[in-house]
């Protein structure tokens, strides 16, 4: 079973470098996987992000990258829908792990996700993702995290909240894995969701609704652990496409999201 890790990143080369290090640790352990990175950076950040990628390519990682920012036409962060779709469409793995560009793997997440899919069929596996506090983010380099990423979590003061896991059972996008066949059948994420992403009434919920309608169950795994690094919120000022704010995934709004994009094949942007 081959696994592909799809990572979109936007204007966060320092955070992205830590994310890539956490995956390189797994590569160094002999875990095989391909990495597909969508660089949605503004022009001022692209070179720094490419430096990070070329470092890990030189270390032997199987990395393909795509410059998706050129299609944004100065609109800003495209809420990961288009960047994720670019990676999803090109991924060769049987299983695709979606991983935000600022999410560091604490455990051997790639191998653990692959193992779960060998046993659990027709599931979406979701890691337990912890968010750093502002203070934890500032002091992260005070820890020997390169050899023990779990050290960041051992001091409870660094934890701000839990994005996904036992206490927050929402199917958010931070680190989850799904069959490639399922993602291709539903034609990826709906790219009309632009400029607003997260766990309320928007692209995350639409994505979860469509997976549910396809018969997928969500498995929140407390043994697979990752860390979301804090970053500034990039606000898009243009028009937004989203469901009614404040609605989360319930039986009431389950049927409002189509199985696939209504009028576009893999979104509106060129591939």
PASEBA-1860 file (N, C-alpha, C; in nm, 3 decimals):
! residues 271
1> XXXXXXXX> 0.085/-0.119/0.000/0.000/0.000/0.000/0.088/0.124/0.000 ~ 0.075/0.204/-0.105/0.154/0.326/-0.114/0.072/0.442/-0.060 ~ 0.140/0.534/0.008/0.071/0.649/0.065/0.133/0.778/0.010 ~ 0.046/0.872/-0.021/0.089/1.005/-0.068/0.050/1.108/0.037 ~ 0.141/1.200/0.065/0.115/1.309/0.160/0.102/1.438/0.080 ~ -0.014/1.502/0.086/-0.040/1.623/0.012/-0.037/1.742/0.109 ~ 0.052/1.838/0.083/0.073/1.949/0.175/0.061/2.082/0.100 ~ -0.039/2.164/0.129/-0.041/2.300/0.078/0.028/2.394/0.176
9> XXXXXXXX> 0.097/2.495/0.125/0.161/2.591/0.216/0.147/2.732/0.161 ~ 0.139/2.827/0.253/0.119/2.967/0.213/0.196/3.061/0.304 ~ 0.301/3.124/0.252/0.373/3.233/0.319/0.421/3.197/0.459 ~ 0.457/3.071/0.483/0.499/3.029/0.618/0.622/2.940/0.608 ~ 0.731/2.986/0.548/0.845/2.898/0.526/0.907/2.842/0.654 ~ 0.906/2.919/0.764/0.964/2.870/0.889/0.878/2.757/0.945 ~ 0.747/2.775/0.948/0.657/2.671/0.998/0.661/2.550/0.904 ~ 0.664/2.576/0.775/0.668/2.469/0.677/0.797/2.388/0.691
17> XXXXXXXX> 0.908/2.454/0.723/1.035/2.383/0.741/1.025/2.283/0.856 ~ 0.959/2.319/0.965/0.942/2.225/1.076/0.852/2.109/1.035 ~ 0.747/2.140/0.959/0.659/2.034/0.910/0.737/1.934/0.825 ~ 0.818/1.986/0.733/0.894/1.898/0.645/0.998/1.818/0.723 ~ 1.056/1.879/0.826/1.151/1.803/0.908/1.082/1.684/0.973 ~ 0.959/1.705/1.020/0.888/1.596/1.088/0.858/1.481/0.992 ~ 0.841/1.510/0.863/0.821/1.403/0.766/0.954/1.343/0.723 ~ 1.060/1.424/0.718/1.191/1.369/0.686/1.236/1.269/0.793
25> XXXXXXXX> 1.203/1.295/0.918/1.235/1.199/1.026/1.176/1.063/0.994 ~ 1.055/1.062/0.939/0.991/0.935/0.905/1.058/0.870/0.784 ~ 1.096/0.951/0.687/1.172/0.900/0.573/1.303/0.838/0.620 ~ 1.369/0.904/0.715/1.496/0.855/0.768/1.478/0.721/0.840 ~ 1.357/0.699/0.892/1.326/0.573/0.961/1.294/0.460/0.862 ~ 1.296/0.491/0.733/1.272/0.388/0.632/1.127/0.377/0.588 ~ 1.043/0.470/0.630/0.903/0.470/0.589/0.894/0.529/0.448 ~ 0.830/0.459/0.356/0.824/0.502/0.217/0.693/0.573/0.188
33> XXXXXXXX> 0.702/0.690/0.125/0.584/0.766/0.086/0.628/0.875/-0.011 ~ 0.535/0.928/-0.086/0.564/1.043/-0.171/0.501/1.167/-0.109 ~ 0.561/1.281/-0.134/0.512/1.408/-0.082/0.483/1.501/-0.199 ~ 0.363/1.558/-0.198/0.324/1.653/-0.302/0.292/1.785/-0.235 ~ 0.367/1.889/-0.271/0.354/2.019/-0.206/0.299/2.121/-0.304 ~ 0.192/2.189/-0.265/0.139/2.300/-0.344/0.184/2.430/-0.278 ~ 0.267/2.506/-0.348/0.318/2.631/-0.295/0.224/2.743/-0.340 ~ 0.141/2.789/-0.248/0.044/2.894/-0.281/0.095/3.031/-0.237
41> XXXXXXXX> 0.227/3.040/-0.218/0.290/3.162/-0.165/0.269/3.283/-0.254 ~ 0.270/3.399/-0.189/0.290/3.522/-0.263/0.436/3.526/-0.309 ~ 0.465/3.608/-0.408/0.596/3.607/-0.473/0.711/3.626/-0.375 ~ 0.691/3.704/-0.271/0.800/3.736/-0.178/0.846/3.615/-0.096 ~ 0.765/3.509/-0.090/0.798/3.395/-0.003/0.840/3.270/-0.080 ~ 0.818/3.269/-0.210/0.837/3.145/-0.286/0.980/3.093/-0.274 ~ 1.080/3.180/-0.288/1.219/3.134/-0.285/1.255/3.067/-0.153 ~ 1.205/3.121/-0.042/1.235/3.062/0.089/1.170/2.924/0.103
49> XXXXXXXX> 1.049/2.912/0.053/0.981/2.782/0.059/1.053/2.680/-0.030 ~ 1.097/2.724/-0.148/1.170/2.634/-0.237/1.303/2.589/-0.175 ~ 1.368/2.676/-0.099/1.492/2.637/-0.031/1.467/2.521/0.064 ~ 1.355/2.528/0.135/1.319/2.420/0.226/1.299/2.290/0.148 ~ 1.223/2.297/0.039/1.195/2.177/-0.040/1.322/2.117/-0.098 ~ 1.408/2.200/-0.154/1.529/2.148/-0.217/1.622/2.085/-0.114 ~ 1.619/2.135/0.009/1.698/2.072/0.115/1.656/1.927/0.134 ~ 1.525/1.903/0.141/1.478/1.767/0.168/1.478/1.680/0.043
57> XXXXXXXX> 1.468/1.739/-0.073/1.490/1.662/-0.195/1.633/1.611/-0.199 ~ 1.728/1.697/-0.157/1.869/1.657/-0.155/1.895/1.548/-0.052 ~ 1.807/1.536/0.046/1.820/1.432/0.148/1.750/1.303/0.107 ~ 1.699/1.299/-0.015/1.644/1.174/-0.067/1.494/1.157/-0.058 ~ 1.421/1.259/-0.014/1.276/1.246/-0.008/1.215/1.253/-0.147 ~ 1.109/1.178/-0.167/1.034/1.178/-0.293/0.935/1.293/-0.289 ~ 0.972/1.406/-0.347/0.891/1.528/-0.338/0.861/1.581/-0.478 ~ 0.734/1.610/-0.501/0.692/1.684/-0.620/0.627/1.812/-0.570
65> XXXXXXXX> 0.651/1.924/-0.640/0.590/2.048/-0.594/0.531/2.125/-0.711 ~ 0.432/2.208/-0.678/0.355/2.281/-0.778/0.338/2.425/-0.730 ~ 0.356/2.519/-0.820/0.339/2.661/-0.787/0.195/2.700/-0.820 ~ 0.108/2.691/-0.721/-0.034/2.718/-0.744/-0.069/2.865/-0.727 ~ 0.017/2.942/-0.663/-0.014/3.082/-0.634/-0.032/3.167/-0.758 ~ 0.025/3.125/-0.870/0.019/3.206/-0.992/-0.123/3.221/-1.045 ~ -0.216/3.136/-1.000/-0.352/3.143/-1.050/-0.446/3.224/-0.961 ~ -0.393/3.280/-0.853/-0.481/3.347/-0.757/-0.519/3.489/-0.798
73> XXXXXXXX> -0.441/3.547/-0.889/-0.468/3.682/-0.937/-0.480/3.783/-0.823 ~ -0.381/3.776/-0.730/-0.373/3.871/-0.619/-0.488/3.857/-0.519 ~ -0.558/3.746/-0.520/-0.671/3.731/-0.429/-0.629/3.685/-0.289 ~ -0.506/3.641/-0.276/-0.464/3.594/-0.144/-0.481/3.444/-0.128 ~ -0.476/3.398/-0.005/-0.481/3.255/0.028/-0.610/3.193/-0.021 ~ -0.598/3.086/-0.097/-0.716/3.025/-0.159/-0.775/2.912/-0.074 ~ -0.758/2.923/0.056/-0.817/2.833/0.157/-0.792/2.685/0.131 ~ -0.685/2.653/0.064/-0.638/2.517/0.048/-0.722/2.430/-0.045
81> XXXXXXXX> -0.837/2.475/-0.088/-0.919/2.388/-0.172/-0.850/2.358/-0.305 ~ -0.811/2.462/-0.376/-0.741/2.442/-0.503/-0.603/2.379/-0.482 ~ -0.518/2.431/-0.391/-0.387/2.368/-0.371/-0.397/2.220/-0.334 ~ -0.494/2.183/-0.250/-0.511/2.042/-0.215/-0.552/1.960/-0.337 ~ -0.644/2.013/-0.416/-0.689/1.939/-0.533/-0.576/1.912/-0.632 ~ -0.485/2.008/-0.647/-0.372/1.987/-0.737/-0.291/1.865/-0.692 ~ -0.264/1.855/-0.562/-0.190/1.741/-0.511/-0.269/1.612/-0.517 ~ -0.398/1.619/-0.482/-0.483/1.499/-0.481/-0.490/1.438/-0.620
89> XXXXXXXX> -0.507/1.523/-0.722/-0.522/1.470/-0.858/-0.394/1.402/-0.906 ~ -0.277/1.450/-0.862/-0.151/1.396/-0.910/-0.095/1.285/-0.820 ~ -0.154/1.262/-0.705/-0.101/1.163/-0.611/-0.113/1.022/-0.668 ~ -0.008/0.942/-0.647/-0.005/0.805/-0.697/-0.041/0.703/-0.591 ~ -0.050/0.745/-0.467/-0.072/0.651/-0.358/-0.212/0.593/-0.354 ~ -0.224/0.475/-0.296/-0.357/0.416/-0.270/-0.431/0.497/-0.165 ~ -0.354/0.551/-0.071/-0.409/0.633/0.037/-0.347/0.771/0.027 ~ -0.429/0.875/0.045/-0.380/1.012/0.043/-0.397/1.073/0.180
97> XXXXXXXX> -0.287/1.123/0.236/-0.292/1.196/0.362/-0.291/1.345/0.331 ~ -0.393/1.414/0.380/-0.399/1.560/0.369/-0.334/1.618/0.494 ~ -0.237/1.705/0.475/-0.162/1.759/0.588/-0.139/1.909/0.568 ~ -0.190/1.992/0.657/-0.168/2.135/0.645/-0.019/2.168/0.654 ~ 0.021/2.276/0.588/0.162/2.310/0.580/0.228/2.346/0.710 ~ 0.149/2.372/0.815/0.205/2.408/0.945/0.182/2.299/1.050 ~ 0.143/2.178/1.007/0.116/2.068/1.101/0.234/1.972/1.103 ~ 0.297/1.960/1.221/0.412/1.873/1.242/0.366/1.737/1.294
105> XXXXXXXX> 0.422/1.632/1.239/0.392/1.497/1.288/0.475/1.468/1.412 ~ 0.411/1.426/1.519/0.482/1.387/1.641/0.517/1.239/1.636 ~ 0.420/1.157/1.600/0.443/1.013/1.590/0.475/0.978/1.444 ~ 0.487/0.850/1.415/0.517/0.805/1.277/0.388/0.804/1.196 ~ 0.337/0.922/1.169/0.201/0.935/1.119/0.178/0.863/0.986 ~ 0.275/0.869/0.895/0.254/0.808/0.764/0.234/0.658/0.778 ~ 0.323/0.593/0.850/0.312/0.448/0.870/0.186/0.413/0.949 ~ 0.153/0.495/1.048/0.035/0.467/1.130/-0.094/0.479/1.048
113> XXXXXXXX> -0.104/0.581/0.965/-0.222/0.594/0.879/-0.231/0.477/0.782 ~ -0.118/0.437/0.724/-0.119/0.324/0.631/-0.164/0.196/0.702 ~ -0.116/0.174/0.823/-0.155/0.055/0.899/-0.304/0.052/0.928 ~ -0.360/0.169/0.963/-0.504/0.175/0.993/-0.586/0.139/0.870 ~ -0.543/0.186/0.754/-0.620/0.159/0.632/-0.610/0.013/0.589 ~ -0.503/-0.055/0.628/-0.494/-0.198/0.597/-0.599/-0.277/0.674 ~ -0.635/-0.227/0.791/-0.731/-0.297/0.878/-0.873/-0.242/0.860 ~ -0.885/-0.110/0.856/-1.015/-0.044/0.852/-1.048/-0.003/0.708
121> XXXXXXXX> -1.149/-0.059/0.653/-1.188/-0.029/0.515/-1.297/0.078/0.514 ~ -1.292/0.160/0.410/-1.394/0.263/0.389/-1.406/0.359/0.508 ~ -1.289/0.403/0.556/-1.284/0.497/0.669/-1.200/0.619/0.630 ~ -1.223/0.727/0.700/-1.134/0.843/0.695/-1.065/0.848/0.830 ~ -0.933/0.835/0.831/-0.856/0.831/0.956/-0.809/0.973/0.988 ~ -0.835/1.017/1.111/-0.801/1.153/1.152/-0.708/1.149/1.273 ~ -0.594/1.215/1.261/-0.499/1.222/1.372/-0.553/1.310/1.484 ~ -0.500/1.290/1.603/-0.525/1.384/1.712/-0.428/1.501/1.696
129> XXXXXXXX> -0.482/1.618/1.672/-0.401/1.736/1.642/-0.415/1.838/1.753 ~ -0.302/1.871/1.816/-0.298/1.971/1.922/-0.251/2.105/1.865 ~ -0.306/2.212/1.917/-0.263/2.345/1.876/-0.173/2.408/1.981 ~ -0.065/2.470/1.938/0.025/2.537/2.031/-0.036/2.669/2.080 ~ -0.009/2.703/2.203/-0.044/2.835/2.254/0.052/2.938/2.192 ~ 0.019/3.065/2.206/0.109/3.168/2.155/0.246/3.156/2.220 ~ 0.248/3.130/2.351/0.374/3.117/2.423/0.450/2.994/2.376 ~ 0.377/2.886/2.352/0.441/2.764/2.302/0.504/2.785/2.167
137> XXXXXXXX> 0.438/2.863/2.083/0.494/2.891/1.951/0.622/2.973/1.962 ~ 0.623/3.071/2.052/0.741/3.156/2.068/0.859/3.078/2.125 ~ 0.830/2.979/2.208/0.939/2.909/2.277/0.970/2.772/2.217 ~ 0.915/2.742/2.100/0.929/2.607/2.045/1.075/2.567/2.027 ~ 1.159/2.663/1.991/1.299/2.628/1.968/1.378/2.613/2.097 ~ 1.313/2.633/2.212/1.378/2.604/2.340/1.374/2.455/2.372 ~ 1.297/2.381/2.294/1.284/2.238/2.317/1.368/2.162/2.215 ~ 1.411/2.042/2.254/1.487/1.958/2.162/1.387/1.882/2.074
145> XXXXXXXX> 1.303/1.959/2.002/1.194/1.897/1.928/1.241/1.815/1.809 ~ 1.360/1.842/1.758/1.405/1.767/1.641/1.427/1.619/1.670 ~ 1.458/1.586/1.792/1.473/1.446/1.829/1.352/1.392/1.905 ~ 1.275/1.482/1.964/1.158/1.438/2.041/1.049/1.543/2.027 ~ 0.970/1.531/1.919/0.865/1.630/1.898/0.762/1.628/2.009 ~ 0.749/1.514/2.075/0.655/1.505/2.186/0.693/1.592/2.303 ~ 0.820/1.636/2.310/0.863/1.722/2.421/0.784/1.851/2.424 ~ 0.740/1.897/2.309/0.663/2.021/2.302/0.530/2.005/2.376
153> XXXXXXXX> 0.478/1.882/2.377/0.346/1.858/2.436/0.353/1.819/2.584 ~ 0.471/1.778/2.630/0.481/1.726/2.766/0.455/1.832/2.872 ~ 0.494/1.954/2.842/0.466/2.066/2.931/0.331/2.123/2.892 ~ 0.228/2.095/2.967/0.092/2.131/2.929/0.069/2.278/2.904 ~ 0.161/2.363/2.946/0.146/2.507/2.928/0.150/2.547/2.780 ~ 0.209/2.462/2.698/0.224/2.497/2.557/0.100/2.469/2.473 ~ 0.003/2.399/2.531/-0.113/2.358/2.455/-0.222/2.462/2.463 ~ -0.272/2.500/2.348/-0.381/2.597/2.343/-0.515/2.527/2.334
161> XXXXXXXX> -0.528/2.430/2.244/-0.653/2.358/2.228/-0.627/2.233/2.146 ~ -0.730/2.151/2.138/-0.724/2.031/2.058/-0.813/2.051/1.935 ~ -0.753/2.044/1.818/-0.831/2.064/1.695/-0.914/1.940/1.662 ~ -0.852/1.824/1.669/-0.923/1.699/1.645/-0.875/1.597/1.748 ~ -0.963/1.504/1.780/-0.928/1.402/1.878/-1.046/1.368/1.965 ~ -1.020/1.300/2.077/-1.126/1.250/2.163/-1.219/1.360/2.211 ~ -1.164/1.477/2.240/-1.245/1.584/2.297/-1.301/1.679/2.191 ~ -1.262/1.659/2.065/-1.310/1.747/1.959/-1.334/1.662/1.835
169> XXXXXXXX> -1.448/1.602/1.830/-1.478/1.505/1.725/-1.538/1.574/1.603 ~ -1.458/1.659/1.540/-1.499/1.720/1.415/-1.401/1.679/1.306 ~ -1.451/1.646/1.190/-1.362/1.598/1.082/-1.292/1.713/1.011 ~ -1.198/1.776/1.080/-1.123/1.887/1.021/-1.008/1.835/0.936 ~ -0.952/1.925/0.858/-0.860/1.887/0.752/-0.714/1.875/0.794 ~ -0.678/1.907/0.916/-0.537/1.929/0.952/-0.447/1.810/0.920 ~ -0.487/1.690/0.957/-0.412/1.571/0.919/-0.508/1.453/0.915 ~ -0.548/1.416/0.796/-0.641/1.305/0.779/-0.605/1.228/0.653
177> XXXXXXXX> -0.645/1.101/0.647/-0.613/1.019/0.530/-0.737/0.948/0.480 ~ -0.744/0.939/0.346/-0.862/0.886/0.278/-0.815/0.810/0.155 ~ -0.892/0.712/0.114/-0.863/0.638/-0.008/-0.856/0.732/-0.128 ~ -0.757/0.710/-0.213/-0.745/0.789/-0.336/-0.868/0.770/-0.424 ~ -0.920/0.649/-0.429/-1.038/0.622/-0.513/-1.156/0.708/-0.470 ~ -1.176/0.722/-0.340/-1.287/0.803/-0.289/-1.268/0.950/-0.326 ~ -1.147/1.002/-0.305/-1.121/1.143/-0.333/-1.136/1.174/-0.482 ~ -1.097/1.080/-0.566/-1.112/1.102/-0.710/-1.258/1.089/-0.753
185> XXXXXXXX> -1.332/1.001/-0.691/-1.473/0.986/-0.726/-1.551/1.113/-0.695 ~ -1.515/1.180/-0.584/-1.586/1.302/-0.546/-1.523/1.427/-0.606 ~ -1.419/1.411/-0.689/-1.352/1.521/-0.756/-1.294/1.622/-0.658 ~ -1.241/1.573/-0.547/-1.170/1.659/-0.455/-1.260/1.757/-0.381 ~ -1.198/1.866/-0.335/-1.271/1.967/-0.260/-1.339/2.065/-0.356 ~ -1.444/2.129/-0.306/-1.518/2.225/-0.388/-1.445/2.360/-0.383 ~ -1.390/2.402/-0.496/-1.307/2.522/-0.500/-1.387/2.651/-0.497 ~ -1.518/2.642/-0.497/-1.597/2.764/-0.480/-1.582/2.818/-0.338
193> XXXXXXXX> -1.539/2.732/-0.246/-1.508/2.780/-0.111/-1.374/2.851/-0.119 ~ -1.376/2.981/-0.103/-1.255/3.060/-0.125/-1.245/3.167/-0.018 ~ -1.131/3.168/0.052/-1.104/3.276/0.147/-1.145/3.249/0.290 ~ -1.200/3.130/0.316/-1.243/3.104/0.454/-1.240/2.954/0.476 ~ -1.160/2.910/0.571/-1.146/2.767/0.594/-1.143/2.743/0.744 ~ -1.184/2.630/0.786/-1.181/2.598/0.929/-1.295/2.506/0.964 ~ -1.332/2.501/1.091/-1.424/2.400/1.139/-1.566/2.443/1.158 ~ -1.608/2.554/1.102/-1.747/2.595/1.122/-1.828/2.565/0.996
201> XXXXXXXX> -1.875/2.666/0.927/-1.966/2.640/0.816/-1.900/2.678/0.684 ~ -1.815/2.594/0.634/-1.741/2.628/0.513/-1.685/2.504/0.447 ~ -1.566/2.512/0.390/-1.513/2.403/0.309/-1.492/2.276/0.389 ~ -1.448/2.285/0.514/-1.432/2.166/0.597/-1.563/2.090/0.611 ~ -1.669/2.163/0.641/-1.799/2.100/0.661/-1.852/2.041/0.531 ~ -1.838/2.115/0.422/-1.881/2.064/0.293/-1.807/1.934/0.260 ~ -1.677/1.933/0.282/-1.595/1.816/0.255/-1.641/1.697/0.339 ~ -1.662/1.720/0.466/-1.707/1.614/0.556/-1.846/1.564/0.517
209> XXXXXXXX> -1.935/1.655/0.480/-2.069/1.615/0.440/-2.066/1.523/0.319 ~ -1.986/1.560/0.221/-1.983/1.479/0.099/-1.920/1.342/0.124 ~ -1.817/1.337/0.210/-1.759/1.208/0.245/-1.862/1.120/0.318 ~ -1.940/1.181/0.406/-2.042/1.107/0.480/-2.147/1.051/0.384 ~ -2.188/1.132/0.288/-2.289/1.086/0.194/-2.237/0.974/0.105 ~ -2.106/0.964/0.093/-2.047/0.854/0.016/-2.029/0.730/0.102 ~ -2.071/0.736/0.228/-2.068/0.619/0.314/-1.944/0.604/0.399 ~ -1.858/0.707/0.401/-1.736/0.698/0.482/-1.765/0.726/0.628
217> XXXXXXXX> -1.697/0.655/0.715/-1.700/0.683/0.858/-1.569/0.748/0.898 ~ -1.574/0.833/1.001/-1.455/0.902/1.049/-1.403/0.831/1.174 ~ -1.273/0.804/1.174/-1.208/0.740/1.289/-1.107/0.839/1.345 ~ -1.130/0.883/1.470/-1.038/0.975/1.537/-0.941/0.892/1.620 ~ -0.815/0.896/1.584/-0.716/0.806/1.644/-0.631/0.882/1.746 ~ -0.642/0.846/1.870/-0.567/0.914/1.976/-0.420/0.876/1.979 ~ -0.384/0.768/1.908/-0.245/0.723/1.907/-0.162/0.792/1.799 ~ -0.228/0.857/1.704/-0.157/0.929/1.598/-0.162/1.077/1.634
225> XXXXXXXX> -0.049/1.137/1.661/-0.046/1.270/1.721/0.031/1.368/1.632 ~ -0.025/1.488/1.619/0.039/1.594/1.541/0.020/1.727/1.613 ~ 0.096/1.827/1.571/0.093/1.960/1.633/0.067/2.064/1.525 ~ -0.033/2.147/1.548/-0.058/2.260/1.460/0.015/2.382/1.515 ~ 0.104/2.441/1.434/0.177/2.559/1.475/0.091/2.684/1.450 ~ 0.092/2.771/1.546/0.016/2.895/1.533/0.072/2.979/1.418 ~ -0.016/3.050/1.349/0.027/3.142/1.244/-0.074/3.256/1.234 ~ -0.033/3.369/1.179/-0.127/3.480/1.162/-0.241/3.439/1.070
233> XXXXXXXX> -0.357/3.497/1.093/-0.471/3.468/1.008/-0.468/3.558/0.886 ~ -0.466/3.495/0.770/-0.467/3.572/0.646/-0.612/3.585/0.601 ~ -0.660/3.706/0.599/-0.801/3.729/0.571/-0.820/3.769/0.425 ~ -0.910/3.702/0.359/-0.944/3.734/0.221/-1.064/3.828/0.222 ~ -1.052/3.940/0.153/-1.155/4.044/0.160/-1.260/4.032/0.049 ~ -1.242/3.943/-0.044/-1.336/3.932/-0.156/-1.459/3.850/-0.121 ~ -1.540/3.814/-0.222/-1.662/3.737/-0.198/-1.630/3.596/-0.150 ~ -1.715/3.543/-0.066/-1.695/3.409/-0.013/-1.813/3.320/-0.050
241> XXXXXXXX> -1.781/3.194/-0.071/-1.886/3.095/-0.091/-1.883/3.005/0.032 ~ -1.988/3.004/0.109/-1.991/2.918/0.226/-2.137/2.890/0.264 ~ -2.153/2.785/0.341/-2.286/2.757/0.393/-2.315/2.854/0.506 ~ -2.429/2.845/0.563/-2.470/2.940/0.667/-2.376/2.932/0.786 ~ -2.323/3.047/0.827/-2.224/3.049/0.934/-2.283/2.993/1.063 ~ -2.202/2.913/1.131/-2.244/2.858/1.258/-2.299/2.718/1.249 ~ -2.327/2.670/1.129/-2.378/2.534/1.113/-2.260/2.438/1.103 ~ -2.262/2.336/1.182/-2.160/2.232/1.169/-2.227/2.107/1.114
249> XXXXXXXX> -2.153/2.002/1.096/-2.207/1.884/1.030/-2.315/1.818/1.115 ~ -2.438/1.825/1.071/-2.551/1.762/1.138/-2.636/1.694/1.034 ~ -2.730/1.611/1.078/-2.820/1.547/0.985/-2.904/1.648/0.908 ~ -2.925/1.766/0.967/-3.010/1.866/0.904/-2.948/1.923/0.776 ~ -2.816/1.944/0.778/-2.755/2.005/0.660/-2.675/1.906/0.577 ~ -2.689/1.777/0.608/-2.609/1.675/0.542/-2.635/1.670/0.392 ~ -2.759/1.693/0.352/-2.796/1.678/0.212/-2.779/1.806/0.131 ~ -2.728/1.912/0.192/-2.712/2.038/0.121/-2.586/2.043/0.037
257> XXXXXXXX> -2.493/1.950/0.062/-2.368/1.949/-0.013/-2.373/1.839/-0.119 ~ -2.337/1.870/-0.242/-2.340/1.769/-0.348/-2.229/1.666/-0.328 ~ -2.246/1.549/-0.386/-2.142/1.447/-0.382/-2.015/1.500/-0.450 ~ -2.031/1.577/-0.554/-1.916/1.632/-0.625/-1.949/1.776/-0.664 ~ -1.850/1.845/-0.719/-1.874/1.981/-0.764/-1.988/1.982/-0.866 ~ -2.075/2.079/-0.855/-2.195/2.082/-0.937/-2.165/2.105/-1.085 ~ -2.083/2.202/-1.116/-2.067/2.243/-1.254/-1.922/2.254/-1.299 ~ -1.831/2.201/-1.222/-1.690/2.211/-1.257/-1.621/2.077/-1.234
265> XXXXXXX> -1.527/2.045/-1.320/-1.451/1.921/-1.310/-1.317/1.950/-1.245 ~ -1.299/1.908/-1.124/-1.176/1.936/-1.049/-1.154/2.085/-1.033 ~ -1.259/2.161/-1.017/-1.245/2.303/-0.985/-1.226/2.391/-1.108 ~ -1.213/2.520/-1.080/-1.216/2.619/-1.187/-1.078/2.656/-1.242 ~ -0.970/2.617/-1.174/-0.838/2.664/-1.212/-0.767/2.561/-1.302 ~ -0.675/2.607/-1.385/-0.602/2.512/-1.472/-0.510/2.423/-1.390 ~ -0.484/2.305/-1.444/-0.396/2.210/-1.375/-0.263/2.204/-1.446
END
